[in-house]
Structure formats: structure tokens, C-alpha cells
């Protein structure tokens, strides 16, 4: 039996994220077990940026619940990630886990390519901001195969099902998870499929999901994006994942080579400012 892990970024029990996840599960044709992991239930502390997890068999040095969450992620066959929009962005607990994702690199080959769908829930129509992008980025950097991604609207718990529209969305997400990727006619990045771009002036753009640069032009009154892979990809292929992992490990050797020069720079900023402490 397949195991589907729902990574829920909302702290609300029976909130709209949880309700939609369960409705998606009901629409998955394959027999499966749905496991609900509400990220706010776990002690996930901020990353220290020490890189120790890249060199330790035991993983991260921080004594919190990361290993419990990672075990669930590794045991799953597919993911549903859902997060509410808080002030035009996804709830911060999603990013807190993603900031610790260096510890996932030891399992890159195992994690690679698991199917996933993304869901953003906003209380005000058209005020989701970058929430959808945040959930998509979360799944891409978990090395998942993102099959579909949607935004739905509803503020009060249960409001998303006042009509049938969102149940139809859930059916499409459920069908896509272990099935064919949903085909979208909307303009998208040809490298990663992302639909969010930064406009840099003239015809220059940058995809905000894979961060690759490119250009935009109009064809039959529709925007068309030309984007190519860059020299340092992070999730576009398993080869890119391994290369990035080795680059990260190489930072330790580079630091040892350059630490004298780096120390001369940083010690020049020992003074200045008053540190605020608890």
C-alpha cells in the first residue's frame, strides 16, 4: 500500500489546509495510507549554518525533532504539502524545515523524484502573494516531482467547501499525484515549470522557482518565456543534486584555505552597534 505524507503548514486543527488534504486523499485512485504531519507540532529550531550535517553520519547536531520529521519524509511514497497565506506568504514553519534541508542531502538519491502536489490556501481572493511559490519551492527542494500546484480561497475553517469548486480541484490534485502531470496552458518556465517570474528590465526575466535567467516575448498576445539551465543547478536533475552537495562540502575546504583572509575582514566589524539579547 502506498504511503502519502501530508506536510501541513497550518497550526489549525481541522483548518482549511487539513480539510483540503483529506479531500485530496479521498480522490486518490490508488489505495493508500494518509499520514498527517502538522509541522507546528514539532520542535524545529532554526538552522545554525554550521554545515556539520554534511559530514556527520548522525545528521544535524541540533537536538530537536528534525530526525522524526525526516524519518516520515523518507518513509513516504508521495507528498501533499499545504500551507496558509500569512501576510502574502506561506506560514514560516515551512521555511524553517526547508532551512534545515542540508541534512537531507545524505538521502538525496532516496528522496529523488517522489510525486507531490502543492496547495496554498488564502483567506482573501487574489491575496495569496508568493504563498504558492513558497510551497512549490519547498517540494522542489525536497527533490520531489511536482505534479500539480493550486491556490484556493477560504478564511473560516470549512469555508472552502461552501461550493463544489474546491472539491473539483481536490479531485484533480488527487488524480495527478500518482497519475499524469496536469497540463497547464499558462506560460511557464521551460526548465522547472514555475509560473512566477521577476522582471529585470527590457525582455530579461528570472524564474523565481529555479532562479534561472531568461527572456520574455509576446507570441499571439501571450507571454513566452525562454529560460535555460545555469551552471549551478540545485534540483533540476539528480546529477545537479549531487554536484550541489559536493559544492557544499567543498565550502569547508575553502574556508580552511581562506580563513586567515576572512578573519581579517570579519574582525574589522567586532565593534559597532548594541546587541539586543533576551
N, C-alpha and C positions, 0 to 999 in steps of 0.2 A: 504494500500500500504506500502511495506517495505521502510525503510529509510536507505540508505547506506551512511556512512560518510567517505569521503576520507581525511585522515590526511597527508598532503603533506609537506615534509621536505625541499623542494627546494624553494628558493626565486624567481625563474624564472617564469614569466607568459608564458604559453604555452611552457614550457620546457618539457623535455622527461618524467619527473615524471607525470606531468599533462596529457600529451598526453596518456601515458600508462594507467593511472587511468581511463580516459574517454573511452578508448578502452575496458578495462576490464568491465566497466559498460555496454557497448553495448552488451557484450557477456553474461551477467547475464540473465538466462531464466526468472526469476521471475520479475513481474512488480515492479518497484521501483523508488524512488526519489534519485538522486545522489546529495549530498551536499559536496562542496569542502571547506575544511578548510586549508588554507595555514598558517602554524604556524608562519612564519616570519611576517605576517600581524598583529600579536597580540603582545601586551606588556606582555611578560612572563619573569619575573625577577627571579634571582637566589634564590633558597631555602635558608632560614636563619638557618635551622636546629633547630628551636625553639620548635617543636612538638606541638605548640598551636592548630593546626588544628585538632589534635586528640581529643581535649577536648572542642572545640567550636562548637555550632550548626551553626554558620555563616561561618565555614570553615577557610581558610587561612587568616592571619592578613595582608598580603601584599595587597596593593591597586593597583591591576593591572588587566589584562584581564583573569586570570585563571578561574574565575567563568563562563565567557562566553564560554570558550572552554569546561569546564566541562559540562555545560548545553547541548552543542551539542553532546558530547560523551554519556551522559545519554539518550538523545532523540533518538539515533541511534539504529537500529536493527542489524547492521553489520558494519565492518570497512574494509577499504583498507588503508594500511599505505605504503607510498612510500618515499624514501629518496635517494639523490645522494651520491656518494662516494666523500668525500673531504679528500684528503691525507690519503687514505686507511681506512677511517672510515665514518660512517654516519654523515650528517650535524648536528652541535651541537644543533640546536633548538629542535631536537627530545629528546635529553637527558635533555635539560633544562626543558621541560614539565615533563619528567619522574621523575626528581629530586623533583618535587612538588607533586608526586603521593601519599604522605601521606594523602593529603586532599581528595583523592578518597576513602580511606578506610571506611568512613562513608557510602559509597554507594556500598560496596563490594558485597552484596547479589544481588543488582540490576544489577551490571556490569557483574557478573559471567557468563562465558560461551557464550558470544556473538560471532558469527562466524566472522572470519577475514582472510585476506590474506596479505602477506608481499611482498614488492618489493624493490629491491636495483638496482640502475642504476649507472653504472661505465663508464667513458669515454674511458678507455683503457681495452681491454680484459685481464682478469685474474689479474687485479689490483684493485679489489674491497676491498681487505683486510678483515676487520671484519664488513663491512657495513651490509651485510645480517644478521649477528648475532645481530647487534645493532637494526635493525628493528624488528627482531623476539623477542628480549628481551623487546622492547617497547610494543609490543602487548601482550606478556605473562604477563607482569606486569600491564597491563590494565585489566587483568583477562579474556582476550579473548580466544576463542577456535581457535587456529591457524590451518587453513585448508590446506594451501599451502604457499610456500615461494620460490621466484625465484630471480635470478640475470640476468639482461640484460645489453647489452653494447651499448653505443652510446654517443658521446660527443656533437655534434652540435644539436640544437633543431630540432627535426623531423628525425634525422638520424636513430633512432631506427626502423623506418618503411621503410627504403630503400628496404628491402626484406620482405618476409612474415613470417619469423621465429618468430618474437616477437608478431605478431598478433595471431599466433597459441598459444603462451604462454599466451597471454591475454585471449584467449578462454578457456584454461584450468583453469586459475585462476577464471574467471567468473563462470564457471560451478561448481567449488569447493566451492565457497563462501556459498551458501545455499544448496549445494549438498553434495556428499560423499567426504571425505578427499582423496586427491590424494595419491595413494600408491607409495612410493619410494623404489627402490631396493637398494639404497645406505645405507651403515652402519650408524646407528643412535643410540642415547641414548634411552634405553627402558623406561626410566622414563618420559621424556618430548618430545622425538622425535628430539632433537637437533642434528646437524651434525658437530659441532665444538668442538674439544677436546684439552686440554692441556696434553702433555705427561710429566709425572713426574719422569721417570726413571724406568727401568725394564718393567713390564707389567702394571704399575699404570697409570691411566688417571683421568682427571676430566672433566666432561661435562661443557662447558662454558656457556650454556644456563640456566640449573637448578643448576649448581655448585655442583652437587653430585659427589663423588669419585667412582672409579670402576677400572676395569682391561680390557685389550685388549688381544685378542689371534687371531691366524690365523686359519681359517677353510676353507679348499678348496681354499687356496691362497687369501682369503678375510678376512679383519679385522672384528672381532666380539667383541662388547662391552658388558661387564657385569657391570651394574650400578644399585644401589639400592637407595631408598629414604632415606634421612638422618633424623636426629632428629629435624631439624628446616627447614621445607619446607616453601615456600612463595607463590606458585601459582599452585601446583600440584592438589589441591582439595579445595573445599570451606571450609572444616574443617581446612586445613592448613592456608588459608587466615585469618580466624577468630582467630586462635591461634597466628599467627604472629601479628595481630592487637592488641591483648591483651598483647603480649610481649612488643610491642612498648609503649603501655600505661603504662605498668609496669616500664618503664625506669624513669618516673617521680618520683615514689615512691622510686625507688632505688637511684636516685640522692639525694633525701631528706635525706635518711638514711646515705649516704656516702659522703655528700658534704663537711664535715669538712676534711676528709682524702683527698678528691680530691683537695680541696683548698690548702692544704699544698703542694701537688705536683705541682699544676699549678703556684702558686705564686713564686715558685723557678725559674721560667722562665720569670719573669717580665722583667729582664734586658737582653740585648744582641741583637745585630742587629740594623740596622737603618730602620725604617718603611718608605716605599715609598708611598706617598699619591698623589692624583691628584693636 
